[in-house]
């Protein structure tokens, strides 16, 4: 953007008392260039808003129907891949006897990809299940690093300590709440 300054000569205008001649306001070229740019920007913004409106008009509501903290398809896949983390495993000294893996496994964060769609209602948890999941994470996971030795970590050969580290707990909760 080039800004040109037009110097207004007051002496010449005072001597010429013509009604036809109007003084040129300073920065007139700059104002014209700015108005042209603004007009172009406004047109582009309006095109983007129209395109967004079309996309939003085609959108549908997604109502989650998954009744568990982890969808059954994901739990089956993670069991087959041995991807159940220690904080999700059951231990008789920690959990009630009637609990199963369904009550301790929490859905992991996963990005949408070409071969993996996230808009499947059976994979989305409704609000009451999300509240249940957050309550489980608060009560059973968040303070595990401060509650003393954890039997799951003592029995696990891959564990290097007798309890989860604060970083392990943080990363687990962060991944499950994204």
PyMOL commands that place a pseudoatom at each C-alpha (Angstrom):
pseudoatom trace, name=CA, resn=UNK, resi=1, chain=A, elem=C, hetatm=0, pos=[0.000, 0.000, 0.000]
pseudoatom trace, name=CA, resn=UNK, resi=2, chain=A, elem=C, hetatm=0, pos=[1.490, 3.316, -1.062]
pseudoatom trace, name=CA, resn=UNK, resi=3, chain=A, elem=C, hetatm=0, pos=[0.475, 6.359, 0.908]
pseudoatom trace, name=CA, resn=UNK, resi=4, chain=A, elem=C, hetatm=0, pos=[0.757, 9.725, -0.807]
pseudoatom trace, name=CA, resn=UNK, resi=5, chain=A, elem=C, hetatm=0, pos=[0.540, 12.950, 1.106]
pseudoatom trace, name=CA, resn=UNK, resi=6, chain=A, elem=C, hetatm=0, pos=[-1.083, 15.916, -0.586]
pseudoatom trace, name=CA, resn=UNK, resi=7, chain=A, elem=C, hetatm=0, pos=[0.056, 19.180, 0.870]
pseudoatom trace, name=CA, resn=UNK, resi=8, chain=A, elem=C, hetatm=0, pos=[-2.693, 21.701, 1.118]
pseudoatom trace, name=CA, resn=UNK, resi=9, chain=A, elem=C, hetatm=0, pos=[-1.593, 25.273, 0.386]
pseudoatom trace, name=CA, resn=UNK, resi=10, chain=A, elem=C, hetatm=0, pos=[-3.692, 27.628, 2.472]
pseudoatom trace, name=CA, resn=UNK, resi=11, chain=A, elem=C, hetatm=0, pos=[-2.396, 30.851, 0.809]
pseudoatom trace, name=CA, resn=UNK, resi=12, chain=A, elem=C, hetatm=0, pos=[-3.546, 29.932, -2.702]
pseudoatom trace, name=CA, resn=UNK, resi=13, chain=A, elem=C, hetatm=0, pos=[-6.983, 28.893, -1.530]
pseudoatom trace, name=CA, resn=UNK, resi=14, chain=A, elem=C, hetatm=0, pos=[-7.514, 32.133, 0.389]
pseudoatom trace, name=CA, resn=UNK, resi=15, chain=A, elem=C, hetatm=0, pos=[-6.718, 34.284, -2.635]
pseudoatom trace, name=CA, resn=UNK, resi=16, chain=A, elem=C, hetatm=0, pos=[-8.990, 32.267, -4.916]
pseudoatom trace, name=CA, resn=UNK, resi=17, chain=A, elem=C, hetatm=0, pos=[-12.521, 32.656, -3.637]
pseudoatom trace, name=CA, resn=UNK, resi=18, chain=A, elem=C, hetatm=0, pos=[-14.092, 30.348, -6.203]
pseudoatom trace, name=CA, resn=UNK, resi=19, chain=A, elem=C, hetatm=0, pos=[-17.074, 28.287, -5.162]
pseudoatom trace, name=CA, resn=UNK, resi=20, chain=A, elem=C, hetatm=0, pos=[-16.277, 25.698, -7.835]
pseudoatom trace, name=CA, resn=UNK, resi=21, chain=A, elem=C, hetatm=0, pos=[-12.839, 24.819, -6.508]
pseudoatom trace, name=CA, resn=UNK, resi=22, chain=A, elem=C, hetatm=0, pos=[-12.888, 22.592, -3.492]
pseudoatom trace, name=CA, resn=UNK, resi=23, chain=A, elem=C, hetatm=0, pos=[-9.671, 21.952, -1.656]
pseudoatom trace, name=CA, resn=UNK, resi=24, chain=A, elem=C, hetatm=0, pos=[-8.341, 18.407, -1.850]
pseudoatom trace, name=CA, resn=UNK, resi=25, chain=A, elem=C, hetatm=0, pos=[-8.315, 16.908, 1.617]
pseudoatom trace, name=CA, resn=UNK, resi=26, chain=A, elem=C, hetatm=0, pos=[-4.998, 15.576, 2.793]
pseudoatom trace, name=CA, resn=UNK, resi=27, chain=A, elem=C, hetatm=0, pos=[-4.429, 11.825, 2.498]
pseudoatom trace, name=CA, resn=UNK, resi=28, chain=A, elem=C, hetatm=0, pos=[-7.060, 11.487, -0.239]
pseudoatom trace, name=CA, resn=UNK, resi=29, chain=A, elem=C, hetatm=0, pos=[-5.076, 8.896, -2.231]
pseudoatom trace, name=CA, resn=UNK, resi=30, chain=A, elem=C, hetatm=0, pos=[-4.321, 6.927, 0.893]
pseudoatom trace, name=CA, resn=UNK, resi=31, chain=A, elem=C, hetatm=0, pos=[-7.970, 6.934, 1.875]
pseudoatom trace, name=CA, resn=UNK, resi=32, chain=A, elem=C, hetatm=0, pos=[-8.980, 5.680, -1.575]
pseudoatom trace, name=CA, resn=UNK, resi=33, chain=A, elem=C, hetatm=0, pos=[-6.422, 2.878, -1.460]
pseudoatom trace, name=CA, resn=UNK, resi=34, chain=A, elem=C, hetatm=0, pos=[-7.503, 1.919, 2.039]
pseudoatom trace, name=CA, resn=UNK, resi=35, chain=A, elem=C, hetatm=0, pos=[-11.160, 1.871, 1.018]
pseudoatom trace, name=CA, resn=UNK, resi=36, chain=A, elem=C, hetatm=0, pos=[-10.359, -0.364, -1.968]
pseudoatom trace, name=CA, resn=UNK, resi=37, chain=A, elem=C, hetatm=0, pos=[-8.435, -2.777, 0.251]
pseudoatom trace, name=CA, resn=UNK, resi=38, chain=A, elem=C, hetatm=0, pos=[-11.170, -2.770, 2.872]
pseudoatom trace, name=CA, resn=UNK, resi=39, chain=A, elem=C, hetatm=0, pos=[-13.799, -3.429, 0.219]
pseudoatom trace, name=CA, resn=UNK, resi=40, chain=A, elem=C, hetatm=0, pos=[-11.790, -6.369, -1.132]
pseudoatom trace, name=CA, resn=UNK, resi=41, chain=A, elem=C, hetatm=0, pos=[-11.262, -7.741, 2.384]
pseudoatom trace, name=CA, resn=UNK, resi=42, chain=A, elem=C, hetatm=0, pos=[-14.978, -7.398, 3.122]
pseudoatom trace, name=CA, resn=UNK, resi=43, chain=A, elem=C, hetatm=0, pos=[-15.868, -9.301, -0.041]
pseudoatom trace, name=CA, resn=UNK, resi=44, chain=A, elem=C, hetatm=0, pos=[-13.493, -12.132, 0.871]
pseudoatom trace, name=CA, resn=UNK, resi=45, chain=A, elem=C, hetatm=0, pos=[-14.865, -12.237, 4.417]
pseudoatom trace, name=CA, resn=UNK, resi=46, chain=A, elem=C, hetatm=0, pos=[-18.439, -12.424, 3.073]
pseudoatom trace, name=CA, resn=UNK, resi=47, chain=A, elem=C, hetatm=0, pos=[-17.477, -15.307, 0.767]
pseudoatom trace, name=CA, resn=UNK, resi=48, chain=A, elem=C, hetatm=0, pos=[-15.947, -17.197, 3.690]
pseudoatom trace, name=CA, resn=UNK, resi=49, chain=A, elem=C, hetatm=0, pos=[-19.042, -16.587, 5.830]
pseudoatom trace, name=CA, resn=UNK, resi=50, chain=A, elem=C, hetatm=0, pos=[-21.320, -17.858, 3.023]
pseudoatom trace, name=CA, resn=UNK, resi=51, chain=A, elem=C, hetatm=0, pos=[-19.178, -20.995, 2.664]
pseudoatom trace, name=CA, resn=UNK, resi=52, chain=A, elem=C, hetatm=0, pos=[-19.259, -21.556, 6.444]
pseudoatom trace, name=CA, resn=UNK, resi=53, chain=A, elem=C, hetatm=0, pos=[-23.036, -21.094, 6.461]
pseudoatom trace, name=CA, resn=UNK, resi=54, chain=A, elem=C, hetatm=0, pos=[-23.431, -23.786, 3.799]
pseudoatom trace, name=CA, resn=UNK, resi=55, chain=A, elem=C, hetatm=0, pos=[-21.301, -26.220, 5.806]
pseudoatom trace, name=CA, resn=UNK, resi=56, chain=A, elem=C, hetatm=0, pos=[-23.217, -25.475, 9.021]
pseudoatom trace, name=CA, resn=UNK, resi=57, chain=A, elem=C, hetatm=0, pos=[-26.554, -25.932, 7.261]
pseudoatom trace, name=CA, resn=UNK, resi=58, chain=A, elem=C, hetatm=0, pos=[-25.511, -29.486, 6.336]
pseudoatom trace, name=CA, resn=UNK, resi=59, chain=A, elem=C, hetatm=0, pos=[-24.429, -30.313, 9.904]
pseudoatom trace, name=CA, resn=UNK, resi=60, chain=A, elem=C, hetatm=0, pos=[-26.434, -32.709, 12.033]
pseudoatom trace, name=CA, resn=UNK, resi=61, chain=A, elem=C, hetatm=0, pos=[-26.565, -33.199, 15.773]
pseudoatom trace, name=CA, resn=UNK, resi=62, chain=A, elem=C, hetatm=0, pos=[-24.465, -36.043, 17.110]
pseudoatom trace, name=CA, resn=UNK, resi=63, chain=A, elem=C, hetatm=0, pos=[-26.054, -37.701, 20.108]
pseudoatom trace, name=CA, resn=UNK, resi=64, chain=A, elem=C, hetatm=0, pos=[-23.724, -40.097, 21.878]
pseudoatom trace, name=CA, resn=UNK, resi=65, chain=A, elem=C, hetatm=0, pos=[-25.083, -43.515, 22.810]
pseudoatom trace, name=CA, resn=UNK, resi=66, chain=A, elem=C, hetatm=0, pos=[-22.047, -45.244, 24.361]
pseudoatom trace, name=CA, resn=UNK, resi=67, chain=A, elem=C, hetatm=0, pos=[-23.143, -46.378, 27.862]
pseudoatom trace, name=CA, resn=UNK, resi=68, chain=A, elem=C, hetatm=0, pos=[-19.614, -47.119, 29.124]
pseudoatom trace, name=CA, resn=UNK, resi=69, chain=A, elem=C, hetatm=0, pos=[-16.453, -45.134, 29.810]
pseudoatom trace, name=CA, resn=UNK, resi=70, chain=A, elem=C, hetatm=0, pos=[-14.803, -46.978, 26.916]
pseudoatom trace, name=CA, resn=UNK, resi=71, chain=A, elem=C, hetatm=0, pos=[-16.664, -48.194, 23.804]
pseudoatom trace, name=CA, resn=UNK, resi=72, chain=A, elem=C, hetatm=0, pos=[-16.732, -51.975, 23.519]
pseudoatom trace, name=CA, resn=UNK, resi=73, chain=A, elem=C, hetatm=0, pos=[-15.029, -51.908, 20.083]
pseudoatom trace, name=CA, resn=UNK, resi=74, chain=A, elem=C, hetatm=0, pos=[-12.121, -49.908, 21.472]
pseudoatom trace, name=CA, resn=UNK, resi=75, chain=A, elem=C, hetatm=0, pos=[-11.839, -52.104, 24.556]
pseudoatom trace, name=CA, resn=UNK, resi=76, chain=A, elem=C, hetatm=0, pos=[-11.740, -55.257, 22.403]
pseudoatom trace, name=CA, resn=UNK, resi=77, chain=A, elem=C, hetatm=0, pos=[-9.087, -53.734, 20.143]
pseudoatom trace, name=CA, resn=UNK, resi=78, chain=A, elem=C, hetatm=0, pos=[-6.974, -52.528, 23.065]
pseudoatom trace, name=CA, resn=UNK, resi=79, chain=A, elem=C, hetatm=0, pos=[-7.174, -55.910, 24.801]
pseudoatom trace, name=CA, resn=UNK, resi=80, chain=A, elem=C, hetatm=0, pos=[-6.068, -57.655, 21.592]
pseudoatom trace, name=CA, resn=UNK, resi=81, chain=A, elem=C, hetatm=0, pos=[-3.191, -55.180, 21.208]
pseudoatom trace, name=CA, resn=UNK, resi=82, chain=A, elem=C, hetatm=0, pos=[-2.331, -55.423, 24.934]
pseudoatom trace, name=CA, resn=UNK, resi=83, chain=A, elem=C, hetatm=0, pos=[-2.841, -51.674, 25.215]
pseudoatom trace, name=CA, resn=UNK, resi=84, chain=A, elem=C, hetatm=0, pos=[-4.530, -51.589, 28.625]
pseudoatom trace, name=CA, resn=UNK, resi=85, chain=A, elem=C, hetatm=0, pos=[-2.441, -49.351, 30.880]
pseudoatom trace, name=CA, resn=UNK, resi=86, chain=A, elem=C, hetatm=0, pos=[-1.581, -50.274, 34.464]
pseudoatom trace, name=CA, resn=UNK, resi=87, chain=A, elem=C, hetatm=0, pos=[-3.869, -47.567, 35.840]
pseudoatom trace, name=CA, resn=UNK, resi=88, chain=A, elem=C, hetatm=0, pos=[-6.783, -49.306, 34.054]
pseudoatom trace, name=CA, resn=UNK, resi=89, chain=A, elem=C, hetatm=0, pos=[-6.063, -52.864, 35.155]
pseudoatom trace, name=CA, resn=UNK, resi=90, chain=A, elem=C, hetatm=0, pos=[-8.002, -54.584, 37.913]
pseudoatom trace, name=CA, resn=UNK, resi=91, chain=A, elem=C, hetatm=0, pos=[-6.482, -55.733, 41.180]
pseudoatom trace, name=CA, resn=UNK, resi=92, chain=A, elem=C, hetatm=0, pos=[-8.448, -57.491, 43.957]
pseudoatom trace, name=CA, resn=UNK, resi=93, chain=A, elem=C, hetatm=0, pos=[-6.896, -55.378, 46.709]
pseudoatom trace, name=CA, resn=UNK, resi=94, chain=A, elem=C, hetatm=0, pos=[-7.856, -52.097, 45.008]
pseudoatom trace, name=CA, resn=UNK, resi=95, chain=A, elem=C, hetatm=0, pos=[-11.207, -52.598, 43.303]
pseudoatom trace, name=CA, resn=UNK, resi=96, chain=A, elem=C, hetatm=0, pos=[-14.541, -54.045, 44.449]
pseudoatom trace, name=CA, resn=UNK, resi=97, chain=A, elem=C, hetatm=0, pos=[-14.905, -57.754, 43.606]
pseudoatom trace, name=CA, resn=UNK, resi=98, chain=A, elem=C, hetatm=0, pos=[-17.774, -57.238, 41.140]
pseudoatom trace, name=CA, resn=UNK, resi=99, chain=A, elem=C, hetatm=0, pos=[-15.803, -54.816, 38.950]
pseudoatom trace, name=CA, resn=UNK, resi=100, chain=A, elem=C, hetatm=0, pos=[-14.662, -55.817, 35.488]
pseudoatom trace, name=CA, resn=UNK, resi=101, chain=A, elem=C, hetatm=0, pos=[-12.444, -54.145, 32.920]
pseudoatom trace, name=CA, resn=UNK, resi=102, chain=A, elem=C, hetatm=0, pos=[-15.559, -52.343, 31.635]
pseudoatom trace, name=CA, resn=UNK, resi=103, chain=A, elem=C, hetatm=0, pos=[-15.615, -50.293, 34.859]
pseudoatom trace, name=CA, resn=UNK, resi=104, chain=A, elem=C, hetatm=0, pos=[-11.925, -49.334, 34.809]
pseudoatom trace, name=CA, resn=UNK, resi=105, chain=A, elem=C, hetatm=0, pos=[-11.092, -48.767, 31.147]
pseudoatom trace, name=CA, resn=UNK, resi=106, chain=A, elem=C, hetatm=0, pos=[-11.448, -45.203, 29.845]
pseudoatom trace, name=CA, resn=UNK, resi=107, chain=A, elem=C, hetatm=0, pos=[-11.650, -44.211, 26.194]
pseudoatom trace, name=CA, resn=UNK, resi=108, chain=A, elem=C, hetatm=0, pos=[-8.342, -42.951, 24.806]
pseudoatom trace, name=CA, resn=UNK, resi=109, chain=A, elem=C, hetatm=0, pos=[-7.968, -39.823, 22.726]
pseudoatom trace, name=CA, resn=UNK, resi=110, chain=A, elem=C, hetatm=0, pos=[-7.770, -40.532, 19.022]
pseudoatom trace, name=CA, resn=UNK, resi=111, chain=A, elem=C, hetatm=0, pos=[-7.670, -38.134, 16.092]
pseudoatom trace, name=CA, resn=UNK, resi=112, chain=A, elem=C, hetatm=0, pos=[-9.986, -38.463, 13.156]
pseudoatom trace, name=CA, resn=UNK, resi=113, chain=A, elem=C, hetatm=0, pos=[-8.347, -39.874, 10.044]
pseudoatom trace, name=CA, resn=UNK, resi=114, chain=A, elem=C, hetatm=0, pos=[-9.436, -40.945, 6.579]
pseudoatom trace, name=CA, resn=UNK, resi=115, chain=A, elem=C, hetatm=0, pos=[-10.004, -44.514, 7.744]
pseudoatom trace, name=CA, resn=UNK, resi=116, chain=A, elem=C, hetatm=0, pos=[-11.295, -43.602, 11.219]
pseudoatom trace, name=CA, resn=UNK, resi=117, chain=A, elem=C, hetatm=0, pos=[-14.409, -41.483, 11.620]
pseudoatom trace, name=CA, resn=UNK, resi=118, chain=A, elem=C, hetatm=0, pos=[-15.273, -39.984, 14.995]
pseudoatom trace, name=CA, resn=UNK, resi=119, chain=A, elem=C, hetatm=0, pos=[-18.931, -39.252, 14.316]
pseudoatom trace, name=CA, resn=UNK, resi=120, chain=A, elem=C, hetatm=0, pos=[-20.247, -42.718, 15.152]
pseudoatom trace, name=CA, resn=UNK, resi=121, chain=A, elem=C, hetatm=0, pos=[-22.850, -42.365, 17.948]
pseudoatom trace, name=CA, resn=UNK, resi=122, chain=A, elem=C, hetatm=0, pos=[-21.847, -45.709, 19.529]
pseudoatom trace, name=CA, resn=UNK, resi=123, chain=A, elem=C, hetatm=0, pos=[-18.331, -44.314, 20.117]
pseudoatom trace, name=CA, resn=UNK, resi=124, chain=A, elem=C, hetatm=0, pos=[-19.458, -41.015, 21.627]
pseudoatom trace, name=CA, resn=UNK, resi=125, chain=A, elem=C, hetatm=0, pos=[-20.366, -40.835, 25.308]
pseudoatom trace, name=CA, resn=UNK, resi=126, chain=A, elem=C, hetatm=0, pos=[-23.446, -38.855, 26.367]
pseudoatom trace, name=CA, resn=UNK, resi=127, chain=A, elem=C, hetatm=0, pos=[-23.101, -36.185, 29.093]
pseudoatom trace, name=CA, resn=UNK, resi=128, chain=A, elem=C, hetatm=0, pos=[-24.073, -38.441, 32.027]
pseudoatom trace, name=CA, resn=UNK, resi=129, chain=A, elem=C, hetatm=0, pos=[-21.388, -40.985, 31.033]
pseudoatom trace, name=CA, resn=UNK, resi=130, chain=A, elem=C, hetatm=0, pos=[-18.815, -38.183, 30.702]
pseudoatom trace, name=CA, resn=UNK, resi=131, chain=A, elem=C, hetatm=0, pos=[-19.690, -37.061, 34.247]
pseudoatom trace, name=CA, resn=UNK, resi=132, chain=A, elem=C, hetatm=0, pos=[-19.320, -40.649, 35.456]
pseudoatom trace, name=CA, resn=UNK, resi=133, chain=A, elem=C, hetatm=0, pos=[-15.934, -40.883, 33.691]
pseudoatom trace, name=CA, resn=UNK, resi=134, chain=A, elem=C, hetatm=0, pos=[-14.653, -37.660, 35.269]
pseudoatom trace, name=CA, resn=UNK, resi=135, chain=A, elem=C, hetatm=0, pos=[-15.836, -38.826, 38.698]
pseudoatom trace, name=CA, resn=UNK, resi=136, chain=A, elem=C, hetatm=0, pos=[-13.995, -42.134, 38.197]
pseudoatom trace, name=CA, resn=UNK, resi=137, chain=A, elem=C, hetatm=0, pos=[-10.799, -40.340, 37.164]
pseudoatom trace, name=CA, resn=UNK, resi=138, chain=A, elem=C, hetatm=0, pos=[-10.996, -38.041, 40.195]
pseudoatom trace, name=CA, resn=UNK, resi=139, chain=A, elem=C, hetatm=0, pos=[-11.763, -40.777, 42.716]
pseudoatom trace, name=CA, resn=UNK, resi=140, chain=A, elem=C, hetatm=0, pos=[-9.728, -43.730, 41.436]
pseudoatom trace, name=CA, resn=UNK, resi=141, chain=A, elem=C, hetatm=0, pos=[-6.846, -42.280, 39.375]
pseudoatom trace, name=CA, resn=UNK, resi=142, chain=A, elem=C, hetatm=0, pos=[-5.798, -38.703, 40.156]
pseudoatom trace, name=CA, resn=UNK, resi=143, chain=A, elem=C, hetatm=0, pos=[-4.252, -39.275, 43.579]
pseudoatom trace, name=CA, resn=UNK, resi=144, chain=A, elem=C, hetatm=0, pos=[-2.745, -42.707, 42.951]
pseudoatom trace, name=CA, resn=UNK, resi=145, chain=A, elem=C, hetatm=0, pos=[0.783, -41.281, 42.985]
pseudoatom trace, name=CA, resn=UNK, resi=146, chain=A, elem=C, hetatm=0, pos=[0.222, -39.969, 46.553]
pseudoatom trace, name=CA, resn=UNK, resi=147, chain=A, elem=C, hetatm=0, pos=[-1.623, -42.932, 48.054]
pseudoatom trace, name=CA, resn=UNK, resi=148, chain=A, elem=C, hetatm=0, pos=[1.374, -45.115, 48.721]
pseudoatom trace, name=CA, resn=UNK, resi=149, chain=A, elem=C, hetatm=0, pos=[2.406, -48.340, 47.011]
pseudoatom trace, name=CA, resn=UNK, resi=150, chain=A, elem=C, hetatm=0, pos=[0.022, -49.585, 44.327]
pseudoatom trace, name=CA, resn=UNK, resi=151, chain=A, elem=C, hetatm=0, pos=[-0.386, -53.367, 44.096]
pseudoatom trace, name=CA, resn=UNK, resi=152, chain=A, elem=C, hetatm=0, pos=[-0.668, -53.189, 40.296]
pseudoatom trace, name=CA, resn=UNK, resi=153, chain=A, elem=C, hetatm=0, pos=[2.771, -51.561, 40.063]
pseudoatom trace, name=CA, resn=UNK, resi=154, chain=A, elem=C, hetatm=0, pos=[4.361, -53.940, 42.560]
pseudoatom trace, name=CA, resn=UNK, resi=155, chain=A, elem=C, hetatm=0, pos=[3.153, -56.976, 40.573]
pseudoatom trace, name=CA, resn=UNK, resi=156, chain=A, elem=C, hetatm=0, pos=[3.941, -55.586, 37.103]
pseudoatom trace, name=CA, resn=UNK, resi=157, chain=A, elem=C, hetatm=0, pos=[7.361, -56.549, 35.707]
pseudoatom trace, name=CA, resn=UNK, resi=158, chain=A, elem=C, hetatm=0, pos=[7.505, -53.455, 33.456]
pseudoatom trace, name=CA, resn=UNK, resi=159, chain=A, elem=C, hetatm=0, pos=[6.982, -51.030, 36.369]
pseudoatom trace, name=CA, resn=UNK, resi=160, chain=A, elem=C, hetatm=0, pos=[10.120, -49.331, 37.710]
pseudoatom trace, name=CA, resn=UNK, resi=161, chain=A, elem=C, hetatm=0, pos=[8.507, -48.068, 40.940]
pseudoatom trace, name=CA, resn=UNK, resi=162, chain=A, elem=C, hetatm=0, pos=[5.902, -49.326, 43.376]
pseudoatom trace, name=CA, resn=UNK, resi=163, chain=A, elem=C, hetatm=0, pos=[3.452, -46.564, 42.436]
pseudoatom trace, name=CA, resn=UNK, resi=164, chain=A, elem=C, hetatm=0, pos=[2.657, -44.435, 39.395]
pseudoatom trace, name=CA, resn=UNK, resi=165, chain=A, elem=C, hetatm=0, pos=[4.708, -41.290, 39.010]
pseudoatom trace, name=CA, resn=UNK, resi=166, chain=A, elem=C, hetatm=0, pos=[2.925, -37.926, 39.033]
pseudoatom trace, name=CA, resn=UNK, resi=167, chain=A, elem=C, hetatm=0, pos=[3.767, -37.607, 35.329]
pseudoatom trace, name=CA, resn=UNK, resi=168, chain=A, elem=C, hetatm=0, pos=[2.166, -41.002, 34.577]
pseudoatom trace, name=CA, resn=UNK, resi=169, chain=A, elem=C, hetatm=0, pos=[-1.031, -39.943, 36.335]
pseudoatom trace, name=CA, resn=UNK, resi=170, chain=A, elem=C, hetatm=0, pos=[-1.046, -36.551, 34.622]
pseudoatom trace, name=CA, resn=UNK, resi=171, chain=A, elem=C, hetatm=0, pos=[-0.496, -37.998, 31.139]
pseudoatom trace, name=CA, resn=UNK, resi=172, chain=A, elem=C, hetatm=0, pos=[-3.152, -40.662, 31.701]
pseudoatom trace, name=CA, resn=UNK, resi=173, chain=A, elem=C, hetatm=0, pos=[-5.778, -38.130, 32.818]
pseudoatom trace, name=CA, resn=UNK, resi=174, chain=A, elem=C, hetatm=0, pos=[-4.797, -35.647, 30.104]
pseudoatom trace, name=CA, resn=UNK, resi=175, chain=A, elem=C, hetatm=0, pos=[-5.163, -38.293, 27.385]
pseudoatom trace, name=CA, resn=UNK, resi=176, chain=A, elem=C, hetatm=0, pos=[-8.513, -39.498, 28.723]
pseudoatom trace, name=CA, resn=UNK, resi=177, chain=A, elem=C, hetatm=0, pos=[-10.052, -36.031, 29.055]
pseudoatom trace, name=CA, resn=UNK, resi=178, chain=A, elem=C, hetatm=0, pos=[-9.116, -34.610, 25.643]
for i in range(1, 178): cmd.bond("trace and resi %d" % i, "trace and resi %d" % (i + 1))
show_as sticks, trace
zoom trace
